[in-house]
Amino acid sequence: MPHRLLTPTGLMTTIYFVRHGEVHNPQHILYGRLPRYRLSQRGLEQAAAAAAYLQERPLAAVISSPRLRARQTAAIIARPHGLPVRLSRLVDEVRNPHQGRPAAELEAEGWRLYTNVPPGYETPEDILRRVLRLIGRLRAAYPDQEVAVVTHGDLVLAVQFWVAGVPFTDDTKNRAAYPATASITTLAFANGASLPALSYRRPY
């Protein structure tokens, strides 16, 4: 059954899903939830470009994943608005058994991160379920307002697939255009609609 959301009001809520900027990752591993993975210099510049794009938007809140790279990106976006950054585990990085492995190994295996996921780790359904929970909360808390959410690539892709009605699997993920670092996926919910209008922008 497809996921559907109902809003408690007929007012529009606009949510900007921002993927964090490029990460300093000299070992070229899948860092996942490993600590201390910060933005690279290029990532800081990308975050500044995303902030410049959102600077004129009347943001009511900035929400971030707890990961350092997301918090850094969110702080840059929030600064011109004078807003605090609120953390939410609902948009945390995916809990995946492959973190710490070299990217070259994973590429050789076809990036099949969600095939035969063992207990204790997240499936695509788990990821989408928590993102939709946050969307529902934001629509209730910020009717007719705009909110920025800084998160991770697979979560943004899960949202894009949900709007498009595409199942999230290793195969569909590997065929898709993956969200660029510091890209902005905009969801605009209007008139109580269950599904939003979606647009995508890479502001640098």
Secondary structure, 3 states (H helix, E strand, C coil): CCCCCCCCCCCCEEEEEEECCCECCCCCECCCCCCCCCECHHHHHHHHHHHHHHCCCCEEEEEECCCHHHHHHHHHHHHHHCCCEEECHHHCCCCCCCCCCEHHHHHHCCCCCCCCCCCCCCCHHHHHHHHHHHHHHHHHHCCCCEEEEEECHHHHHHHHHHHHCCCCCHHHHHHCCCCCCCCEEEEEECCCCCCCEEEEECCC
